[in-house]
Amino acid sequence: MSRNPSKKKNTKPKKRTWAFYTIIISLIILAIPVVYLGYTGIASLMSRGEPIVGNRYNNDLDPAITNTDLDNVEKAFSDFEDVKVSLKTSTLRVYLLNSSMTKDNLESTVNDAYERITAILSAESYFTAQGVKKQYDLEIHAFNNLEDDAYVYGVYLKNSNMVSPLLDVMSAPKSQDTVDYFYENDAVTQPETEEPIQEEVPSEEE
């Protein structure tokens, strides 16, 4: 007798329930922030120690002050004893030494210096903001080499948001009353003195 071939059972694929799809979606949602944080952390570690280079004056400082302009400004003060011109970030600083300068002619000296500079670099074009467009600030430092009461030091300042320059006399106190108070009370020149502590000498044992 011949055997009948065994019959294979037909198995139907199991239907996936809503719980299965909920788990898959939850895993995807959880994986998004994990991947993002991992990528950010790795990128931060790889870029550690590298400086962040940027320019906060994009579309500003136009027209720009060139090295030729700085040379021309320095040459404009050839009659002064010493001149230094510095341009850092967005501030033009001019340092002028004039030993013959006094308290009386300080203001006229810085006014004349301002006129010489703005004859080369127009105040309207270089030192005046135009709406949200930033321009350069200007500082004129004028001083002499004298001592004590004869020493004079003034800063003539105009930032791009100012309508006109302002003179600040650095060698003069803001409040003379405060200075007089300290001189009268010797709060600075006469520090308090403490009596020396005497060490005790142990007595000899009999």
C-alpha positions in Angstrom: 0.0 0.0 0.0 1.3 3.4 -0.9 1.4 6.1 1.7 -0.5 9.4 1.2 1.8 12.4 1.1 1.6 14.4 4.2 -0.5 17.5 4.0 1.1 20.8 4.9 -0.8 23.0 7.2 -1.5 26.4 5.8 -0.6 28.9 8.4 -2.2 32.3 8.1 0.0 35.4 8.9 -0.8 36.9 12.2 -2.5 40.2 12.1 -0.6 43.1 13.8 -2.7 44.9 16.3 -2.8 48.7 16.9 -0.4 48.2 19.9 2.4 47.1 17.6 2.1 50.2 15.5 1.9 52.4 18.6 5.2 51.0 19.8 6.9 51.6 16.5 5.7 55.2 16.3 6.8 55.8 19.9 10.3 54.5 19.2 10.6 56.8 16.2 9.5 59.8 18.2 12.0 58.9 21.0 14.8 58.4 18.5 14.5 61.9 16.9 15.7 63.9 20.0 18.3 61.2 20.9 19.9 61.3 17.5 19.8 65.2 17.5 21.4 65.4 21.0 24.0 62.8 20.0 24.9 64.6 16.8 25.1 68.0 18.7 27.3 66.5 21.4 29.7 64.9 18.9 29.9 68.1 16.8 30.7 70.1 20.0 33.5 67.7 21.0 35.0 67.8 17.6 35.0 71.6 17.4 36.3 72.1 21.0 39.2 74.6 21.1 38.4 76.2 17.7 37.6 80.0 17.9 34.2 81.2 16.7 34.9 83.7 13.9 32.3 86.2 13.0 31.7 89.8 12.0 29.2 91.9 14.0 29.6 94.8 11.5 28.1 93.2 8.5 26.7 96.0 6.2 28.1 98.6 8.7 31.2 100.9 8.6 30.7 101.9 5.1 32.7 103.7 3.9 35.6 102.1 5.6 38.7 103.8 7.1 41.8 102.6 5.3 45.5 102.5 6.3 46.0 105.4 3.9 43.4 107.4 5.8 45.2 106.6 9.1 48.5 107.8 7.6 46.9 111.1 6.5 45.4 111.7 9.9 48.8 111.2 11.5 50.5 113.6 9.1 47.9 116.2 9.9 49.4 116.6 13.4 53.1 117.0 12.4 53.3 120.1 14.6 52.6 118.1 17.8 55.4 116.5 19.9 54.0 113.0 19.5 51.0 111.5 17.7 49.6 108.0 17.7 46.6 106.8 15.7 44.8 103.6 16.5 41.8 101.9 14.8 40.4 99.0 16.7 37.0 97.4 16.0 34.9 100.5 15.3 36.7 103.2 17.2 39.3 105.6 15.8 41.6 106.9 18.6 44.0 109.8 18.2 46.6 110.5 21.0 48.1 114.0 20.9 51.0 115.1 23.2 51.5 118.9 23.5 53.5 120.1 26.5 52.4 123.7 26.0 48.8 122.8 26.4 47.1 124.1 29.6 43.6 124.0 31.1 42.8 127.2 29.3 43.6 126.0 25.8 42.6 122.4 26.2 39.2 122.9 24.6 40.5 124.9 21.7 43.2 122.3 21.1 40.8 119.3 20.8 38.4 121.4 18.7 41.2 122.1 16.3 42.1 118.5 16.3 38.5 117.5 15.5 38.5 119.9 12.6 41.7 118.5 11.2 40.4 114.9 11.4 37.0 115.6 9.9 38.7 117.5 7.1 40.1 114.1 6.1 37.3 111.9 7.3 33.9 113.5 7.0 32.0 113.5 10.2 28.7 112.9 8.3 30.1 109.9 6.3 32.4 108.2 8.9 31.2 109.2 12.4 27.5 109.5 12.1 25.1 106.5 12.2 22.5 106.3 9.4 19.4 104.6 10.7 20.4 101.1 11.8 23.7 101.3 10.0 26.6 101.7 12.5 29.5 104.0 11.8 32.8 104.7 13.6 33.3 106.3 17.0 36.0 109.0 17.4 38.1 109.6 20.4 40.8 112.4 20.6 43.1 112.1 23.6 45.0 115.3 24.3 47.5 115.6 27.2 50.8 117.2 28.3 53.8 115.9 30.1 53.6 118.2 33.0 53.2 117.2 36.7 50.9 118.0 39.6 48.4 120.8 39.0 49.9 121.6 35.6 49.0 118.2 34.2 46.1 118.3 31.7 44.4 115.4 30.0 41.2 115.6 28.0 39.2 113.2 25.8 37.1 114.6 23.0 34.5 112.0 22.2 32.0 111.5 19.4 30.2 108.2 18.9 28.1 107.6 15.8 24.9 108.2 17.7 25.9 111.7 19.0 25.0 114.8 17.2 28.0 116.8 18.5 31.3 115.9 20.3 31.7 116.0 24.1 34.8 117.0 26.0 35.6 115.1 29.2 38.5 116.6 31.3 40.1 113.5 32.9 42.6 115.5 34.9 39.9 117.4 36.8 37.8 115.8 39.5 34.2 115.3 38.9 33.4 116.6 42.4 35.8 119.0 44.1 33.8 118.8 47.3 34.6 115.1 47.6 38.3 115.7 47.1 38.3 118.5 49.7 36.6 116.2 52.1 39.2 113.5 51.9 42.0 116.1 52.2 40.5 117.7 55.2 39.9 114.4 57.0 43.2 112.9 56.1 41.3 109.8 55.0 43.9 108.9 52.4 47.2 110.3 53.7 46.9 109.3 57.4 46.1 105.6 57.8 45.3 104.3 61.2 48.3 102.9 63.2 48.0 100.0 65.5 50.1 99.6 68.7 52.7 96.8 68.5 51.8 93.6 70.3 54.3 92.8 73.1 55.2 89.2 73.4 54.9 87.7 76.9 58.1 86.3 78.3 57.5 83.1 80.3 58.8 83.3 83.8 61.5 80.9 84.9 60.5 78.1 87.1 62.0 78.2 90.6 
